[in-house]
Amino acid sequence: MLIGAVMVLGTGSGCATVAVTASPPPAASSVPAGSPVPVQVRTVATPKPRTAAPGLATTGTAWPAVLSSLARYGQWILANPDPAQVGAVATPGCAFSGLLSQQADGLLRDNAYLVPSAPVFGPITGPTAAGSGLGTTVTLNVTASRPAEVVMSRSGRQITAYDTLAVTPLQITLMQGADRKWRFCTVDAMSDAGAPDDPSVPLL
């Protein structure tokens, strides 16, 4: 049995001519009838970073310096999209880790990158080194804002932009790893902090 294949040929008049050619019948499949079709997984190669990674100063209790360092490195991840780097600034399994991973993965798959604008932090309220029972999780109360940020394609074309983050009171939870470094866990608006389904604020 021959199966017809349709091919459209262009002509100089602007009309199209349709030609029918014969193609051989498909070979017998080795996959039994009714078996699920294997899902094709598209692997996206991570490009070489466009800029060197900034240093991380995320130990101790100098919270303005810690937050600024985490934000700077997190924005570097979005400017050089690599989901594998998210663990440096966000604790795996935490809400902010999920958001940052999603952002980096989306940029990577779109062959795009962020042109970051550093967030501005207001006065920070949090535990001090002199306090007892600091533990491995701390909650900081702070206001933060960030200008709009452009998303560019690697060919140099603007694709979209991240919205401006207006001055927003935030409750930020940091967790300390075995390396004694603090990482983001949650970044919630103060108005809805505490609810399990609160979306993370796109601080970066």
Buried (B, 14 or more C-beta within 10 A) or exposed (E): EEEEEEEEEEEEEEEEEEEEEEEEEEEEEEEEEEEEEEEEEEEEEBEEBEEEBEEBBBBEBBBBEBBBBBBBBBBBBBBBBBBEBBBBBBBEEBBBBBBBBEBBBBBBEBEBBBBBBEBBBBEBEBBEEEEEEBEEEBBBBBBBBBBEBBBBEEEEEEBEBBEEBEEBBBBBBBBBBEEEBBBBBBBBBBEEBEEEEBEBBBBB
